[in-house]
Structure formats: structure tokens, C-alpha cells
Amino acid sequence: MEDDKRTVRAVGRALDVLLCFTGKSDWGLSEIANQVGLHKSTVHRLLATLEDRGFVIRDEGTEKYRLGLRVLELSSSQSRPNDPSVVLLPEMERLRDQLGETVSLYVRDRTERVRIQAVQSEQAIRRVAPVGARLPLSVGASSKVLLAFAEPSVQSAALADPAWPQTLDKETYARQLDDIVDSGYSTSFEEREPGAAAVAAPIFNRAGKLVAALAVSGPSNRLTPEVMHNQAAFIMEAARRMGALLG
């Protein structure tokens, strides 16, 4: 980004500092410097500016930083009546109560998927899904749904991405996407991380446009392949109800 003459280096660095907080809520100065690859003095100046504008807050006791109220003000201004993360939340809660597992909503952002809403399971052992998390578009039930029902150009670009995992055969993956279109849903069993499983279905708005992927995830000892197959009908029905709510 710093070699692109259309960008401003200081702004890019400040945004990199803010993006650290998508991983955890509290960061020390040295931790941030190591994370973004900048000198501590540079990071200190950036944090001082962000703190002055209210985007971060420094805890006097621990000397750690966390996000400030300005970030909440920005995010609240994006909660529009037609925002899927707002409109679909009641249906997500209904599905969580029905199946007892964590329910998430994902959208595609270039070569990644982003979790824009989540309703956590109330079980003692559950899948925790932080909102805002960015995940690869190559693995996982939601990733496969977002690619399977995307335009051919999106699929081609994803498969041609230099970052595509070499362990994933592209021809086999493409055939898997065709199978997902035929079945209407996708599953993943310990694909991205051990002990986790998920089943996902596409959400289309009333114009037939793919809006998001609806996913139910949990421990793989509960969400076995058989259980996920049995739950798929409920998830696809919930996705259809959600799509009817979107213009």
C-alpha cells in the first residue's frame, strides 16, 4: 500500500493500528508495534493522535489501549433499516433457539468472507463467533456457499488467486461448488480448524441476488455429518425466510 501513490502512508499506518483491535480488545504499545511492523515511537505518535480523536482509549492502570467511543459512533451510523445484520437478527436468534448452535451471517469482501452478525449458542461448550472476523474464502461451509452461488467471474478470480492453498485441488473444488448448487447447502467438518464443524446456506433477496451466507456452527462432536445433513433443511428454510425480508 505504501508504494501506491494514491494512498497516504500515515493514514494507512493509523488504519493498520486500528485493525489490530479486530483480533483482541486490549493492546500494549509494544504489541501493536510488533503486530504492524513499525517502530514504537511511530506507533506511539499514531496512538496519541487516535486517542486525541477518541478512536482509542488508554487505560492508565495497565497502559493498554482499547477502542474508543468514536468507533461505536461510526458503526452505529451504519445500522440502516435495510442492513442485513440488523434486519435478520431476530430470525438468526430464532434459528439459534431451534438448533441450539451458534448462528453467523457472512458476506464476501473480495477474496475473504466477513462475519457481519452472530448469535452465540447458549450451550456450555459452543462455537464462539466474533463479529468482524475475516476468514479465507477457500475453506469453510460459508466460503463455499459464497463462491458456489457467485458469478462465474468471482469463482474464476478466487481460484486464480495466488494465495489459494496449494493443498486444495482446484478442479475438485470446482466440482464441489457444483454439488453445493445442486443441494442448496454446504458443510465443513474440521476444514479450517480441528474440532469445529458448520453447515451453511445462501440468502437471496427478493430480486434473486446473493446477499449473504447463513451458517450454523459448533463442536464437531455435536455437529456430525449426519446431524448437519438433518439440520440443512431447517437452515435453508430460515435462509428463505430471511431473503423474503430483504428488498
C-alpha positions in Angstrom: 0.0 0.0 0.0 2.8 2.4 0.8 4.2 2.1 -2.8 0.8 3.3 -4.2 1.0 7.0 -4.9 -2.8 7.3 -4.5 -2.6 6.4 -0.8 -1.3 8.4 2.3 1.2 6.4 4.3 0.3 7.9 7.7 -3.4 7.2 7.2 -2.6 3.6 6.1 -0.5 3.1 9.2 -3.2 4.5 11.5 -5.7 2.2 10.0 -3.4 -0.7 10.4 -3.2 0.1 14.1 -7.0 0.2 14.4 -7.3 -3.1 12.6 -5.3 -4.7 15.3 -8.3 -4.5 17.5 -10.2 -7.0 15.3 -8.0 -9.7 16.9 -8.4 -8.8 20.6 -9.7 -5.9 22.6 -6.6 -4.7 24.6 -3.2 -4.0 23.2 0.1 -2.7 24.6 2.3 -0.3 22.7 5.0 -2.9 22.1 2.4 -5.4 21.0 0.9 -3.1 18.4 4.4 -2.1 17.1 5.3 -5.8 16.6 1.9 -6.5 15.0 2.1 -3.7 12.4 5.9 -3.8 12.0 6.6 -0.2 12.9 8.9 1.4 15.4 7.4 2.0 18.9 7.9 5.8 18.6 5.9 5.9 15.3 3.1 3.8 16.9 3.1 6.0 19.9 2.5 9.1 17.8 -0.2 7.3 15.9 -1.9 6.2 19.1 -1.7 9.7 20.6 -3.5 11.1 17.5 -6.1 8.4 17.6 -6.6 8.9 21.3 -7.0 12.6 20.8 -9.7 12.0 18.3 -11.5 9.5 20.6 -10.8 6.4 18.4 -8.7 4.6 21.1 -8.6 4.9 24.9 -5.5 4.2 27.1 -6.0 2.5 30.4 -3.9 4.4 33.0 -3.5 1.3 35.1 -2.4 -1.3 32.5 -1.1 1.1 29.9 -3.0 -0.8 27.3 -5.2 0.6 24.6 -8.7 -0.3 23.5 -11.2 1.1 21.1 -12.9 4.4 21.9 -16.4 5.7 21.6 -15.8 7.3 18.2 -15.6 3.8 16.7 -19.0 3.0 18.2 -20.4 6.2 16.7 -19.2 5.2 13.3 -20.6 1.7 13.5 -24.0 2.9 14.8 -24.4 5.2 11.8 -24.1 2.2 9.5 -27.1 0.3 11.1 -29.7 1.1 8.5 -33.2 -0.3 8.3 -32.2 -2.5 5.3 -28.9 -3.6 6.9 -29.0 -7.5 6.8 -27.1 -7.6 10.1 -30.0 -5.7 11.7 -33.0 -7.0 9.7 -32.1 -10.7 10.0 -31.1 -10.7 13.7 -34.5 -11.9 15.0 -34.5 -14.8 12.5 -31.0 -15.7 13.5 -32.0 -15.8 17.1 -35.0 -18.0 16.2 -32.7 -20.4 14.4 -30.2 -20.5 17.3 -33.0 -21.4 19.7 -34.3 -24.1 17.3 -31.0 -25.8 16.7 -29.0 -24.8 19.8 -25.8 -23.8 18.0 -24.1 -20.6 17.1 -25.6 -18.8 14.0 -23.5 -16.5 11.8 -24.0 -14.3 8.8 -21.2 -13.9 6.3 -20.7 -11.7 3.3 -17.9 -11.8 0.7 -15.4 -9.0 0.6 -13.0 -9.6 -2.4 -11.0 -12.7 -1.5 -12.3 -13.0 2.0 -15.5 -13.6 3.9 -16.5 -11.3 6.8 -18.8 -12.2 9.7 -21.2 -9.3 9.9 -23.5 -10.8 12.6 -23.5 -13.7 15.0 -25.8 -15.1 17.7 -23.9 -17.3 20.1 -25.0 -20.7 21.3 -26.2 -20.9 24.9 -24.6 -24.3 25.5 -21.6 -24.5 27.8 -19.4 -25.8 25.1 -20.0 -23.8 22.0 -18.6 -22.2 18.9 -17.7 -18.5 19.6 -18.0 -16.4 16.5 -16.7 -12.8 16.9 -18.4 -10.2 14.6 -16.0 -8.6 12.1 -13.7 -11.6 11.8 -12.2 -12.1 8.3 -11.7 -15.6 7.1 -10.3 -17.2 3.9 -12.7 -17.7 1.0 -11.2 -21.1 0.2 -12.3 -23.2 3.2 -15.4 -23.5 5.4 -19.1 -24.0 4.7 -19.9 -20.3 4.3 -16.9 -19.7 2.0 -18.1 -22.5 -0.3 -21.6 -21.1 -0.3 -20.5 -17.6 -1.2 -18.4 -19.0 -4.1 -20.8 -21.6 -5.3 -23.6 -19.1 -5.8 -21.5 -16.2 -7.0 -21.0 -15.1 -10.6 -18.6 -17.2 -12.7 -16.1 -14.3 -12.8 -15.9 -14.3 -9.0 -15.3 -18.0 -8.9 -12.6 -17.8 -11.5 -10.9 -14.9 -9.7 -10.9 -16.8 -6.4 -9.4 -20.0 -8.0 -6.8 -17.9 -9.8 -5.8 -16.1 -6.6 -2.0 -16.7 -5.9 -3.0 -17.1 -2.2 -5.1 -20.1 -3.0 -4.0 -23.0 -0.8 -1.8 -25.5 -2.8 -3.4 -28.3 -0.8 -6.8 -27.7 -2.4 -7.1 -29.1 -5.9 -9.0 -26.5 -7.9 -10.8 -29.0 -10.2 -12.0 -31.0 -7.2 -13.1 -27.8 -5.5 -15.0 -26.6 -8.6 -16.9 -29.8 -8.8 -17.7 -29.4 -5.1 -19.2 -26.0 -5.8 -21.4 -27.5 -8.5 -22.6 -30.1 -5.9 -23.4 -27.3 -3.4 -25.6 -25.5 -6.0 -27.5 -28.8 -6.6 -28.1 -29.5 -2.9 -28.6 -25.9 -1.8 -26.3 -26.0 1.2 -22.7 -26.7 2.2 -21.0 -28.4 5.1 -17.5 -28.3 6.5 -16.1 -30.7 9.1 -12.8 -29.7 10.7 -11.7 -28.0 7.5 -10.4 -24.7 8.9 -9.7 -25.8 12.5 -9.8 -29.0 14.5 -12.9 -29.7 16.5 -15.2 -27.3 14.5 -18.0 -28.0 12.0 -20.5 -25.9 10.2 -23.4 -26.0 7.7 -24.4 -23.0 5.6 -27.0 -22.0 3.0 -27.3 -19.0 0.7 -29.6 -16.0 1.4 -31.0 -14.4 -1.8 -33.0 -11.2 -1.7 -36.3 -10.8 -3.4 -34.5 -9.8 -6.6 -32.7 -13.1 -6.6 -29.3 -11.6 -5.7 -27.0 -13.4 -3.4 -26.7 -11.3 -0.2 -25.0 -13.5 2.4 -24.3 -16.9 3.7 -26.2 -18.2 6.8 -24.2 -20.6 8.8 -24.7 -22.8 11.9 -21.5 -23.9 13.6 -20.5 -25.8 16.6 -18.2 -28.5 18.0 -17.6 -31.4 15.6 -18.6 -34.0 18.2 -22.1 -32.5 18.1 -22.3 -31.4 14.5 -21.5 -34.7 12.9 -22.1 -35.1 9.2 -25.4 -36.9 9.8 -26.6 -34.1 12.2 -25.6 -31.4 9.7 -27.4 -33.2 6.9 -30.6 -33.3 9.1 -30.3 -29.7 10.0 -29.8 -28.5 6.5 -33.5 -28.3 5.7 -34.1 -26.0 8.7 -31.2 -23.7 7.8 -32.3 -23.5 4.1 -35.9 -22.7 5.2 -34.5 -20.0 7.6 -32.4 -18.6 4.7 -35.6 -18.4 2.6 -37.4 -16.5 5.3 -34.5 -14.1 5.7 -34.4 -13.5 2.0 -38.0 -12.5 1.9 -37.2 -9.8 4.5 -34.7 -8.2 2.2 -35.5 -5.9 -0.7 
